[in-house]
Amino acid sequence: MTGQRSSDLVVHGATGFVGRRVARYLAHRTPAGTRVTLSGRDPAALAAVRAGLGERAAGWPLVVADSTDRAAMDRLATSTRAVASTVGPYARYGRELVLACATAGTHYADLSGEVLFVRDSIAGASAAAEASGARIVHACGYDAVPSDLAVLLLHTEAAGAGLTDTVLVARARGGLSGGTVDSLRAQLDAVRADPSLRRVLADPYSLSPDPAGEPVVGPQPDAFGPRRDPLLGEWSAPSVMGPFDTRIVRRSNALMGWAYGRDFRYREVMAFGRRPDGAAAAAAVAGGVAGLLAAMRFGPSRWVLDRALPAPGAGPSEAALRRGWFRSEVHSRLGDGRRLRAVVAGAGDPGYEATAVMLGECALALALDAHLLPPRAGVLTPATAFGMLLVERLRAAGMRLEVGPGV
């Protein structure tokens, strides 16, 4: 990173549903003297956000910048050490800022849960980011920090013994925002325009830096329907976030030279117990998820859903956000026969309140602790960009991250 930067950290998209929460979190957690800037398209909305953050944020500069304007994104990237972007869908609004940061040597973190966007970012920004020293880190929220860090904890605890069959059980209480819905729409629209992208979404190694070098141990056991999970012994259904998070975890393994092991197999599920009624519950949930996706692909039902689901910028009520929580529990069988379990858990709606904590801590690590991070540059994952430093930051922020013997 070269040149004089006027800011340590820019929050781009600070007026959005999640952006406002990230800004609020930083106003309480940022060390004194840290130079934070708020960025977005609407100057009046930016001023209103800053006014609601309290005295510590009263002097934060405001920058009006449109995500589709490459010149504006270049100016934003060269003005700061790090950027936290909450502007989605990222396939529509994220490309120019990623390229600008990669070129300028500016560290970058976002909340993308879009396989196609991350794949395009890898193709378009990796070389520039590696040359400039920039860390471009996608998936810095509930997608996919709990997944990525839980497996990193297992790997650290395994002390050289490879991970083999590994499964995350997702449990959470949370709401749905318009931004999340819009990101799903954008990805479905991309597939509709180019049906060949279905193969990309179905490929378990679609985000791998070296798909041809991936271990050949049979197909990755992605969960596509209800079944009794072979490691858990419980009835399970696919996790809604699994199609994205599993690709991030597998990318982490590959970026670290397959450090988790050549026999590492990873999936994410929702579990419903061992009783027969668990099978019915798993089938109902799997059917509901499949039905929603089918309805969003079909014109008439898509029209109805577009009017029933939250609009961009909208989300759960404050009371609902406070009632939320999440618990990601990952079980793994090691190559030496032992079993381990890791837990990542926290309070607050996982997609919004908890995500604001995750992105906020990732952004602060990039802005203030870059010298303590693993010596990597390019398009990275949370585990490969931050390592155990992010584990410690999230623990200090009140989240639970632990690992120990499995059962």
C-alpha positions, -999 to +999 in steps of 0.1 A: +000+000+000+016+032-012+008+069-009-008+090+018-043+078+028-067+103+044-088+075+060-081+042+078-115+027+069-144+035+046-179+020+052-194+019+017-231+015+016-235+030+051-271+040+045-283+005+038-300-019+062-268-036+072-245-007+065-262+014+092-256-014+117-219-018+107-215+020+111-232+019+146-210-010+156-178+008+146-189+040+164-188+020+196-158-003+189-133+017+169-103+029+189-099+066+194-080+083+166-092+058+139-102+077+108-135+063+096-154+076+065-190+068+055-198+065+018-229+061-003-250+076-030-274+099-010-257+128+009-288+135+030-291+098+041-254+097+049-257+128+071-287+112+089-268+080+096-239+099+110-262+121+131-276+090+148-242+075+157-234+098+186-206+121+195-177+098+186-188+097+149-197+134+147-165+142+128-165+113+104-162+125+068-190+117+043-182+107+007-209+106-020-200+078-045-219+056-069-208+020-070-212+018-107-189+048-113-154+034-117-137+068-114-155+074-081-145+039-068-109+046-078-110+078-057-126+060-028-100+031-029-070+054-031-082+075-001-082+047+025-063+018+039-094-005+040-130-006+027-160-025+042-187-028+015-223-036+023-236-027-012-254-057-027-263-075-049-226-075-054-228-089-089-246-057-097-229-031-075-196-047-063-174-052-093-159-017-097-150-013-061-133-047-059-112-039-090-104-004-077-092-018-043-072-046-060-054-021-082-048+005-054-035-020-028-064-012-006-077-040+017-114-049+012-141-069+030-177-075+021-208-096+029-212-114-004-229-147-004-230-149-042-209-177-058-210-162-092-198-128-080-169-143-060-159-164-089-158-134-112-138-115-085-113-143-084-109-142-121-108-104-125-090-092-094-066-119-080-036-109-101-039-072-094-044-078-057-015-101-054+007-076-072-005-046-051-006-065-017-043-060-013-064-085+007-098-089-010-119-108+014-155-118+006-180-136+028-172-116+060-207-120+076-229-149+087-220-160+051-194-175+058-174-165+089-189-191+113-183-219+088-148-209+078-136-202+114-151-233+129-132-255+104-100-235+110-105-242+148-108-279+140-077-278+119-057-260+146-069-285+173-062-315+151-024-307+153-015-323+121-041-350+119-062-344+087-099-337+088-120-362+069-158-363+071-169-329+084-204-315+088-218-282+101-252-282+118-268-247+114-292-235+141-304-199+141-333-175+147-334-145+124-353-125+098-349-117+062-338-084+046-346-070+012-309-070+003-306-108+008-337-114-013-323-091-040-290-110-041-309-142-046-329-126-074-297-114-091-281-148-091-312-165-104-315-139-131-279-145-141-286-183-145-317-175-165-297-154-189-269-180-191-280-215-182-244-228-184-239-211-150-260-238-134-229-260-137-208-234-119-233-233-090-234-271-088-196-276-089-183-282-053-150-267-063-163-237-083-142-213-061-111-234-059-078-218-071-069-252-086-099-273-094-078-299-113-056-303-082-085-310-058-083-344-040-101-371-058-120-389-029-154-392-045-180-364-049-183-339-021-214-349+000-234-317-006-268-321+009-296-319-017-325-335+001-336-350+034-315-380+047-300-395+078-266-379+080-239-406+082-217-387+107-244-373+129-268-402+128-296-376+127-322-367+101-310-337+082-320-312+054-298-289+034-287-257+050-299-227+031-264-212+032-246-244+024-244-239-014-222-208-008-204-215+025-192-249+015-174-234-015-157-208+008-145-235+032-132-257+004-114-226-011-097-220+023-084-256+023-070-252-012-055-218-006-036-233+024-023-261+002-051-285+013-039-282+049-072-296+062-062-329+044-066-346+011-096-365+024-114-335+037-152-337+028-175-309+040-212-302+040-237-281+059-271-292+072-300-285+095-305-315+119-338-328+133-329-356+156-329-394+153-367-400+158-390-409+129-407-375+132-373-360+124-375-375+090-408-358+083-394-324+096-363-328+074-385-336+043-408-306+050-379-281+053-360-295+023-393-293+003-399-258+015-365-245+004-368-262-030-403-248-034-391-212-027-363-214-052-386-229-078-412-202-072-385-175-077-376-190-110-412-190-123-425-158-137-460-156-121-450-168-087-419-146-088-442-116-094-462-125-062-430-131-042-415-098-053-444-081-037-446-102-006-409-104+003-390-074+018-378-047-006-341-036-008-332-015+022-359-031+044-355-058+071-366-071+105-378-049+133-354-038+160-371-061+185-368-091+161-331-083+155-324-084+193-343-117+197-321-134+171-292-158+177-271-184+158-251-215+167-229-233+141-217-266+154-192-285+133-183-322+138-153-338+122-138-372+121-100-371+119-077-393+099-065-410+131-100-419+141-106-392+167-136-368+166-136-331+172-164-305+176-162-268+171-188-242+180-193-206+168-223-189+183-235-154+191-265-133+200-285-110+177-301-117+143-274-136+125-277-120+091-278-084+105-268-078+141-242-106+143-231-099+108-224-063+117-201-075+144-183-099+120-178-074+092-169-047+117-141-068+132-129-080+098-127-043+086-109-032+118-084-061+114-077-050+078-074-013+087-055-015+119-039-050+122-027-057+087+009-063+100-004-091+123-023-110+096-011-140+076+012-129+048-012-134+019-026-111-008-052-117-035-088-128-033-090-145+000-114-161+025-120-151+061-099-181+074-070-174+050-070-136+053-073-133+091-065-167+107-067-169+144-066-131+148-103-129+138-111-157+163-096-136+191-113-104+179-148-121+178-142-136+212-134-101+226-166-089+209-187-114+229-191-143+205-184-179+215-158-197+195-145-230+210-132-264+200-128-297+218-134-335+217-164-347+197-189-374+205 
